[in-house]
């Protein structure tokens, strides 16, 4: 196996036992991290030396909720509310107008966008039309080189997305698991993207959760937001039915009660906050503080590039400042000034974007921290860039100052995807041509 040493980097491991190294080395063999020390000496002439001086090295960022195919209709919803988004994408509209070829290129460029920005793992929350579409969505992810949970979803038809709908596509999910995901050791693994009790009949929700457990798949659903989120008390209903567990992921959860978050702490279940889209579209205030104050570490997600960029640096900043602003305003309203410390730290936010994201996807034995024995999903950030130089607080720099252009190098399972600021082995001209053709085909069918 090929060995690599990342030499002399400023290492943020996100491993509480190892801590951070102002200057250190990481030894990688094949796809795995072998050792992390202040200095590693190895007498192996075939070992590749990667100069990490003037670099921050950190684990790959983890996006736990992204509708990846929507890269083809990027920016279309810059002024869309949640209701406009739903009516435009679902209910037999844009999401039902895609061809299998469209899905291939959409997932490929969407995944490459994530990788270029240092996001090495995503949960792809899909909208399935047919088995051919499914195969092409998976192929797009595979060709990108990203690590992903492919969350198999439902068609966007109105007969599926209705609170009385009992329709299921369980047989197709089983076929997809058997055909593409026979092993959990793959770079792409299986999840289930279910409608949940707020977008389908209760009976359908129960059957889909049971299906996810039959398939040994993470089960993710949109839940607990908008005007209905507080009224439905869906987590409480799932708890009463004995359905809560570590494998259930609830995206948004803006309007759920503190008691429901405590149920997740006790019985299992995760929350994915997508702060920028939530604040923009009208889901409700991001649940970051709601979760943390009740003992649950949420994960983060981009959600939709119809309305925002596909990097996690923006989501960390939005989540951090929204929560700080919420707490600060309470203190100000009481006639006091906030401080001396703010309510949530930059390091905590980086945890949510790395190790907590890995836990949400049940991948923390593989990724989320730089730990010997884990997969070498590694990101290098240039500290010589003018918006970062000089570095005084590496974690603060990553969370508060970084943007995707600062990402110098990206490795997934030890394999280089981006080096010296350039994506590798990509025909960008050909990809752009395919993406434009796919975009034009979809939009020509779109009835505004």
C-alpha positions as CSV (number, residue, x, y, z in Angstrom):
1,X,0.0,0.0,0.0
2,X,1.1,3.5,-0.8
3,X,2.2,5.5,2.3
4,X,1.9,9.3,2.7
5,X,3.2,11.6,5.4
6,X,1.6,15.0,5.8
7,X,4.5,17.0,7.2
8,X,4.5,20.0,9.5
9,X,0.9,21.0,9.4
10,X,-1.2,22.8,12.0
11,X,-3.4,19.8,12.9
12,X,-7.0,20.1,14.2
13,X,-7.8,16.4,14.9
14,X,-11.3,16.8,16.5
15,X,-10.2,13.8,18.6
16,X,-10.4,14.7,22.3
17,X,-7.7,12.2,23.3
18,X,-5.2,13.5,20.7
19,X,-6.0,17.2,20.7
20,X,-4.5,19.7,18.3
21,X,-0.9,20.0,17.2
22,X,0.5,23.4,16.3
23,X,3.0,21.6,14.1
24,X,2.7,17.9,13.4
25,X,2.8,15.0,11.0
26,X,0.1,12.4,9.9
27,X,1.1,9.0,8.5
28,X,-1.4,7.5,6.1
29,X,-1.2,4.0,4.6
30,X,-3.7,3.1,1.9
31,X,-7.0,4.6,3.0
32,X,-6.3,4.7,6.7
33,X,-4.6,7.0,9.2
34,X,-1.8,5.1,10.9
35,X,-0.2,7.7,13.2
36,X,-0.3,11.3,14.3
37,X,2.7,12.8,16.1
38,X,4.6,16.0,16.4
39,X,7.2,14.4,14.2
40,X,7.2,11.1,12.4
41,X,10.4,9.5,11.0
42,X,10.0,6.7,8.5
43,X,12.7,5.0,6.5
44,X,10.6,4.2,3.4
45,X,11.8,5.7,0.1
46,X,8.5,5.0,-1.5
47,X,6.6,7.1,1.1
48,X,5.1,10.2,-0.5
49,X,5.9,13.4,1.5
50,X,3.2,16.0,1.4
51,X,4.4,19.4,2.6
52,X,1.8,20.7,5.0
53,X,3.7,23.8,6.2
54,X,1.5,26.9,6.1
55,X,-1.5,24.6,6.1
56,X,-4.3,23.8,8.6
57,X,-5.1,20.1,8.5
58,X,-8.6,19.0,9.6
59,X,-11.0,16.2,9.1
60,X,-13.2,16.3,6.0
61,X,-16.4,18.3,6.7
62,X,-19.7,16.4,6.8
63,X,-23.0,17.6,5.4
64,X,-25.8,15.5,6.8
65,X,-28.6,16.9,4.5
66,X,-28.2,17.8,0.9
67,X,-30.5,17.5,-2.2
68,X,-27.6,17.0,-4.5
69,X,-29.3,16.8,-7.8
70,X,-30.6,20.3,-7.4
71,X,-27.1,21.6,-8.4
72,X,-28.6,21.7,-11.9
73,X,-31.1,24.4,-10.8
74,X,-28.6,26.3,-8.7
75,X,-29.7,29.9,-7.6
76,X,-33.2,29.5,-9.0
77,X,-34.7,30.1,-5.5
78,X,-32.8,33.0,-4.2
79,X,-36.1,34.7,-3.3
80,X,-38.2,31.6,-2.7
81,X,-40.1,31.0,0.5
82,X,-40.6,27.5,1.8
83,X,-44.0,27.3,0.2
84,X,-42.7,28.5,-3.1
85,X,-39.8,26.0,-3.0
86,X,-42.1,23.0,-2.2
87,X,-44.6,23.9,-4.9
88,X,-41.9,24.4,-7.4
89,X,-39.8,21.3,-6.7
90,X,-42.4,18.8,-5.5
91,X,-46.0,18.1,-6.6
92,X,-45.2,17.0,-10.1
93,X,-43.1,20.1,-10.8
94,X,-39.3,20.5,-11.4
95,X,-38.4,17.4,-9.4
96,X,-40.5,15.2,-11.6
97,X,-39.1,16.6,-14.9
98,X,-35.6,15.0,-14.7
99,X,-34.2,12.3,-17.0
100,X,-31.8,9.7,-15.8
101,X,-29.0,11.6,-17.6
102,X,-30.0,14.7,-15.8
103,X,-29.7,13.0,-12.5
104,X,-26.2,11.6,-13.3
105,X,-24.7,15.0,-14.1
106,X,-26.6,16.7,-11.3
107,X,-25.3,14.4,-8.7
108,X,-21.8,14.4,-10.2
109,X,-21.3,18.2,-10.3
110,X,-23.2,18.6,-6.9
111,X,-20.8,16.1,-5.3
112,X,-17.8,17.8,-6.9
113,X,-18.9,21.1,-5.6
114,X,-19.0,19.7,-2.1
115,X,-15.5,18.1,-2.5
116,X,-14.0,21.3,-3.8
117,X,-15.1,23.0,-0.6
118,X,-13.7,20.4,1.7
119,X,-16.9,18.5,2.3
120,X,-15.8,14.8,2.0
121,X,-19.1,13.2,3.2
122,X,-22.7,14.0,2.4
123,X,-26.1,12.5,3.0
124,X,-27.8,12.8,-0.4
125,X,-31.5,13.2,0.3
126,X,-32.9,12.0,-3.0
127,X,-36.2,12.2,-4.9
128,X,-36.5,9.0,-6.9
129,X,-38.4,8.8,-10.2
130,X,-37.4,5.3,-11.5
131,X,-34.8,2.7,-11.1
132,X,-32.9,4.1,-14.1
133,X,-32.8,7.5,-12.3
134,X,-31.6,5.8,-9.1
135,X,-28.8,4.0,-10.9
136,X,-27.6,7.3,-12.5
137,X,-27.8,9.2,-9.2
138,X,-25.6,6.6,-7.6
139,X,-23.2,6.6,-10.6
140,X,-22.8,10.4,-10.3
141,X,-21.8,10.1,-6.7
142,X,-19.4,7.2,-7.4
143,X,-17.6,9.0,-10.2
144,X,-17.1,12.1,-8.0
145,X,-15.1,10.2,-5.4
146,X,-17.1,11.5,-2.5
147,X,-18.1,9.5,0.6
148,X,-21.9,9.5,0.8
149,X,-25.0,8.1,2.3
150,X,-27.4,7.6,-0.6
151,X,-30.8,8.2,1.1
152,X,-33.3,6.5,-1.2
153,X,-36.4,8.7,-1.4
154,X,-39.9,8.9,-2.9
155,X,-41.1,10.4,-6.2
156,X,-42.1,14.1,-6.1
157,X,-45.6,13.4,-7.2
158,X,-48.5,14.9,-5.2
159,X,-49.9,11.4,-4.6
160,X,-46.8,10.6,-2.5
161,X,-46.4,14.0,-0.8
162,X,-49.7,14.2,1.0
163,X,-50.6,13.7,4.7
164,X,-53.1,11.0,3.7
165,X,-50.7,9.2,1.3
166,X,-50.1,5.5,2.0
167,X,-48.1,5.0,-1.2
168,X,-44.7,3.2,-0.8
169,X,-41.8,2.4,-3.1
170,X,-40.4,-0.3,-0.8
171,X,-39.6,-2.8,-3.5
172,X,-37.5,-0.4,-5.4
173,X,-35.5,0.5,-2.2
174,X,-34.9,-3.2,-1.5
175,X,-33.7,-3.7,-5.1
176,X,-31.4,-0.7,-4.8
177,X,-29.9,-2.1,-1.6
178,X,-29.4,-5.5,-3.1
179,X,-27.9,-4.2,-6.3
180,X,-25.7,-1.4,-5.1
181,X,-25.1,-1.6,-1.4
182,X,-24.4,-5.2,-0.5
183,X,-21.6,-4.1,1.8
184,X,-21.3,-1.3,4.4
185,X,-17.5,-1.0,3.7
186,X,-18.2,0.9,0.4
187,X,-17.6,4.6,0.0
188,X,-21.3,5.0,-0.8
189,X,-23.7,3.4,1.6
190,X,-27.5,3.1,1.8
191,X,-29.9,5.3,3.7
192,X,-33.6,6.0,3.4
193,X,-35.2,9.4,2.8
194,X,-38.7,9.0,4.0
195,X,-41.5,11.6,3.9
196,X,-42.3,11.2,7.7
197,X,-45.5,11.8,9.6
198,X,-45.8,15.4,8.4
199,X,-45.8,14.6,4.7
200,X,-47.4,11.2,4.5
201,X,-49.9,9.0,6.4
202,X,-48.8,7.7,9.8
203,X,-49.1,4.1,8.5
204,X,-46.7,4.9,5.7
205,X,-44.2,6.4,8.1
206,X,-44.3,3.3,10.3
207,X,-43.7,1.0,7.4
208,X,-40.9,3.1,6.0
209,X,-39.1,3.2,9.4
210,X,-39.5,-0.6,9.6
211,X,-38.1,-0.8,6.0
212,X,-35.0,1.3,6.9
213,X,-34.3,-1.1,9.8
214,X,-34.8,-4.1,7.6
215,X,-32.2,-2.6,5.2
216,X,-29.9,-1.5,8.1
217,X,-30.1,2.1,6.8
218,X,-30.1,5.6,8.3
219,X,-33.7,6.9,8.1
220,X,-33.9,10.6,7.5
221,X,-37.1,12.8,7.3
222,X,-38.1,16.5,7.2
223,X,-39.9,17.2,10.5
224,X,-41.0,19.8,13.0
225,X,-40.9,23.1,11.2
226,X,-43.3,25.7,9.8
227,X,-46.7,26.5,11.3
228,X,-47.5,22.8,11.8
229,X,-44.2,21.7,13.5
230,X,-45.2,22.6,17.0
231,X,-48.8,21.4,16.6
232,X,-47.9,17.9,15.3
233,X,-45.5,16.9,18.0
234,X,-44.2,14.2,15.7
235,X,-41.3,13.1,17.8
236,X,-43.6,12.6,20.8
237,X,-45.8,10.4,18.6
238,X,-42.8,8.4,17.4
239,X,-41.7,8.0,21.0
240,X,-45.1,6.7,22.1
241,X,-45.1,4.2,19.3
242,X,-41.7,2.9,20.4
243,X,-40.1,3.9,17.1
244,X,-37.3,6.3,18.2
245,X,-33.7,5.1,17.8
246,X,-30.2,6.1,16.9
247,X,-31.0,5.5,13.2
248,X,-33.6,8.2,12.9
249,X,-32.5,11.6,11.6
250,X,-34.8,14.6,11.8
251,X,-34.0,17.5,9.5
252,X,-34.9,21.0,10.7
253,X,-36.9,20.4,13.9
254,X,-37.2,24.2,14.4
255,X,-40.5,24.0,16.2
256,X,-40.3,20.9,18.3
257,X,-40.5,21.1,22.1
258,X,-37.6,20.9,24.5
259,X,-39.3,17.7,25.9
260,X,-39.1,16.1,22.4
261,X,-35.4,16.9,22.2
262,X,-34.9,15.2,25.5
263,X,-36.7,12.2,24.2
264,X,-34.0,11.9,21.4
265,X,-31.3,12.1,24.1
266,X,-32.9,9.3,26.0
267,X,-34.2,7.0,23.2
268,X,-31.9,8.0,20.3
269,X,-32.2,10.1,17.2
270,X,-30.4,13.0,15.6
271,X,-31.2,16.5,14.3
272,X,-29.7,18.1,11.2
273,X,-29.9,21.9,11.2
274,X,-29.6,23.7,7.9
275,X,-29.4,27.2,9.2
276,X,-29.1,29.4,6.2
277,X,-32.0,27.9,4.3
278,X,-34.2,27.7,7.4
279,X,-33.8,31.4,8.2
280,X,-34.3,32.4,4.6
281,X,-37.3,30.3,3.7
282,X,-39.4,30.4,6.8
283,X,-38.9,27.0,8.4
284,X,-38.4,28.7,11.8
285,X,-35.4,29.7,13.9
286,X,-32.5,27.2,13.7
287,X,-32.7,24.6,16.4
288,X,-29.0,24.7,17.3
289,X,-29.6,26.2,20.7
290,X,-32.8,24.2,21.3
291,X,-30.8,21.0,20.8
292,X,-27.7,22.0,22.8
293,X,-29.6,23.4,25.8
294,X,-31.4,20.1,26.1
295,X,-28.4,17.8,25.8
296,X,-28.3,17.0,22.1
297,X,-25.5,17.9,19.7
298,X,-27.1,18.6,16.3
299,X,-25.4,18.1,13.0
300,X,-25.3,20.6,10.1
301,X,-26.4,20.6,6.4
302,X,-26.5,22.8,3.3
303,X,-29.9,21.5,2.2
304,X,-30.5,23.1,-1.2
305,X,-28.2,25.0,-3.5
306,X,-31.3,26.5,-5.2
307,X,-31.0,29.1,-2.5
308,X,-27.5,29.0,-1.0
309,X,-23.9,27.9,-1.7
310,X,-22.8,24.3,-1.3
311,X,-20.0,24.8,1.3
312,X,-20.1,24.1,5.0
313,X,-18.1,27.2,6.0
314,X,-21.2,29.3,5.4
315,X,-23.4,26.9,7.4
316,X,-21.0,27.0,10.4
317,X,-21.0,30.8,10.4
318,X,-24.8,31.0,10.0
319,X,-25.5,28.5,12.8
320,X,-22.9,30.1,15.1
321,X,-24.0,33.7,14.7
322,X,-27.7,33.0,14.7
323,X,-27.4,31.2,18.0
324,X,-25.1,33.8,19.6
325,X,-27.5,36.5,18.4
326,X,-30.5,34.7,20.0
327,X,-28.8,34.4,23.4
328,X,-27.2,37.8,23.3
329,X,-30.6,39.5,22.6
330,X,-32.1,37.8,25.6
331,X,-29.3,39.2,27.8
332,X,-29.7,42.6,26.2
333,X,-33.4,42.6,26.8
334,X,-32.7,42.0,30.5
335,X,-30.6,45.2,30.6
336,X,-27.2,43.5,30.6
337,X,-24.3,43.2,28.2
338,X,-23.3,39.7,26.9
339,X,-20.0,38.3,28.1
340,X,-17.3,37.7,28.9
341,X,-17.7,34.5,26.9
342,X,-20.2,34.1,24.1
343,X,-22.8,31.3,24.4
344,X,-21.4,28.9,21.9
345,X,-17.8,28.5,20.8
346,X,-16.2,28.2,17.3
347,X,-14.8,24.8,18.3
348,X,-18.3,23.5,19.2
349,X,-19.5,24.5,15.8
350,X,-16.6,22.7,14.1
351,X,-17.6,19.6,16.1
352,X,-21.1,19.8,14.7
353,X,-19.6,19.9,11.2
354,X,-17.3,17.0,11.7
355,X,-17.5,14.4,14.4
356,X,-21.2,15.1,15.3
357,X,-22.1,14.8,11.6
358,X,-20.3,11.4,11.5
359,X,-22.2,10.2,14.5
360,X,-25.5,11.3,12.9
361,X,-24.7,9.2,9.8
362,X,-23.4,6.3,12.0
363,X,-20.0,6.7,10.4
364,X,-18.0,7.9,13.4
365,X,-16.1,4.7,13.4
366,X,-14.7,5.7,10.0
367,X,-14.6,9.5,9.8
368,X,-15.3,12.8,11.6
369,X,-11.9,13.1,13.3
370,X,-8.3,12.5,12.5
371,X,-7.7,9.4,14.5
372,X,-5.4,6.4,13.8
373,X,-7.5,3.6,12.4
374,X,-10.0,5.9,10.8
375,X,-10.3,6.6,7.1
376,X,-8.0,9.3,5.8
377,X,-10.6,11.9,4.9
378,X,-8.3,15.0,5.1
379,X,-8.7,18.6,4.2
380,X,-5.8,21.1,4.0
381,X,-6.4,24.9,4.2
382,X,-3.9,27.5,3.1
383,X,-2.9,29.8,5.9
384,X,-0.9,32.0,3.6
385,X,-4.1,33.4,2.0
386,X,-4.6,37.0,2.9
387,X,-8.0,36.5,4.5
388,X,-6.4,34.0,6.9
389,X,-2.8,35.2,7.4
390,X,-1.5,35.5,10.0
391,X,-3.1,32.6,11.9
392,X,-3.7,33.2,15.6
393,X,-6.6,30.8,16.3
394,X,-6.7,27.9,13.8
395,X,-10.2,26.7,14.8
396,X,-11.5,30.3,14.8
397,X,-10.0,30.8,11.4
398,X,-11.7,27.7,9.9
399,X,-15.1,28.5,11.4
400,X,-15.2,32.3,11.1
401,X,-13.0,33.2,8.2
402,X,-12.6,30.4,5.8
403,X,-14.3,30.1,2.4
404,X,-14.1,27.4,-0.2
405,X,-11.3,29.1,-2.1
406,X,-9.0,28.6,0.9
407,X,-9.2,24.8,0.5
408,X,-5.9,23.7,-0.9
409,X,-6.2,19.9,-0.9
410,X,-8.8,17.3,-0.2
411,X,-8.3,13.5,0.3
412,X,-11.0,10.9,0.6
413,X,-9.8,7.6,2.0
414,X,-6.3,8.7,1.3
415,X,-7.1,9.4,-2.4
416,X,-6.3,12.9,-3.6
417,X,-9.3,14.7,-5.0
418,X,-8.0,18.3,-5.0
419,X,-4.4,19.4,-4.8
420,X,-2.8,22.8,-4.8
421,X,-6.2,24.4,-5.3
422,X,-7.1,22.4,-8.4
423,X,-9.6,19.5,-8.7
424,X,-8.0,16.4,-10.2
425,X,-9.0,14.2,-13.1
426,X,-12.0,16.2,-14.1
427,X,-13.0,17.3,-17.6
428,X,-14.5,20.5,-16.4
429,X,-15.4,21.8,-19.9
430,X,-17.3,18.6,-20.7
431,X,-19.1,18.6,-17.3
432,X,-20.2,22.2,-17.8
433,X,-21.5,21.4,-21.2
434,X,-23.5,18.4,-19.9
435,X,-24.8,20.4,-17.0
436,X,-26.1,23.2,-19.2
437,X,-27.8,20.8,-21.5
438,X,-29.5,19.1,-18.6
439,X,-30.5,22.4,-17.0
440,X,-32.0,23.6,-20.3
441,X,-33.9,20.4,-20.8
442,X,-35.5,20.5,-17.3
443,X,-36.3,24.2,-17.5
444,X,-37.9,23.9,-20.9
445,X,-40.5,21.6,-19.2
446,X,-41.0,23.8,-16.1
447,X,-44.3,25.5,-15.9
448,X,-43.9,28.6,-13.6
